[in-house]
């Protein structure tokens, strides 16, 4: 339902007032690791969807799915309620009886990486298959093609990996390897929307790919995700599993699209049983609302500018950290790749005069958001060790352990401006300079930063205050800041 000019003007006024950007003040304002970027356009389109009165998945979500598929360069996009649900749908689709002998079955092996996110791996476990964990390369944080080949066995049936922090792996060679062996290839593209490989967008190389629209990601639906494919049969299976497992493919609110609603006989059902209530897959309800679809549609219009901003922030940090390359493994990427970065990863070298914990603690106290590289070595996570999950691993996974112990990342999302990123580097400069000198904590509390002080001065004051705090505070089992787990 189109908004009246009066309502549109009122909502625009309210939106601009409520969500007005606040100036960044070094030492007072935070630098988030991620976040959503929006204005009145999202508010207006979501309000239109509410006033439509439909609310569940409908024509707005359908429009979003078509435009998203066209933007990416695939035939089909199925919208779902999260990136994790997208991964579940993608993997579950490959177990469908409709695929015959090609379907994945319990006992099959699926190659994945040890240093990643749990919901890339969990569908493998939930379907009774064996994840085969390979190590990553420091700098790229992806598996090498050689390690994937070394992981193969006569039970291998698929490869399921993410583009770590938006950094593409060898997509052409991996697809060629999968095709040669009759394996399925699933791209977890949740962190990589807008990344390209050989000029082609990631998410278009695998048989199926996934994406996340959580607020931390490239665009947001509040909560949401998508499954991509150019295979018509896989698309039908994905939608069936998402929509309760029903065999009927009618859109929500439509009946008898096939013209044979009461003319089917499937399973052991009586002939003519209502096709809309016939179920051929083990399914769920993983759909979204049209309000979420409206938010995604508005965000999609800005995706290209968001990708450009992420690349610009990444480029700034990559240049700014060059003087400190002796202390950090800086991010690397393939010559064929142009990543749409999710974050800027750093691995503290073993011989650096500081640890990751010390630097992350200082940045957290200075209101700069950081994150570890997700689960680190996933095999060390409680849910893996306490359940004794069946798996194979290739080698000692030393780099996955290094990621767990020494890697973190800082934000490059479009909400980070030049003042924020320069302040981050001033903090890093002050911290590293003190670590190189082996400075001891200040014996007395230094003065608080003043508004008129420049960012470099404020960074030094924050370092002094941090050092004093550490010297006068009893150690705890947590970071103590209260900020580290917000907006994960």
Secondary structure, DSSP 8 states (H G I E B T S, - for coil): ----HHHHHHHHHHHHHHT------TTTS-B-S------HHHHHHHHHHHHHT--BS-HHHHHHHHHHHHHHT-SEEEEES-HHHHHHHHHHHTT-GGGGGGS--TT-EEEEESBS-HHHHHHHHHTT-EEEEE---TTT-S--HHHHHHH--TTEEEEEEE-GGG----HHHHHHHHHHHT-EEEEE-TT-TT-EETTEETTSSSSEEEEE-BTTSSS--BS-EEEEES-HHHHHHHHHHHBTTBS----TT---TTS-TT----TTS-TT--GGG-B-S---B---BHHHHHHHHHHHTTHHHHHHHHHHHHHHHHHHTGGGTTTEEE----TTEE---SEEEEEE-TTSSS-HHHHHHHHHHTTB-EEESTTSBGGGSHHHHTTT--EEE-S--HHHHHHHHHEEEEE--TT--HHHHHHHHHHHHHHHHHHHHT----SS------TTS-HHHHHHHHHHHHHHHHHHS---SS-SSS-TTTT-
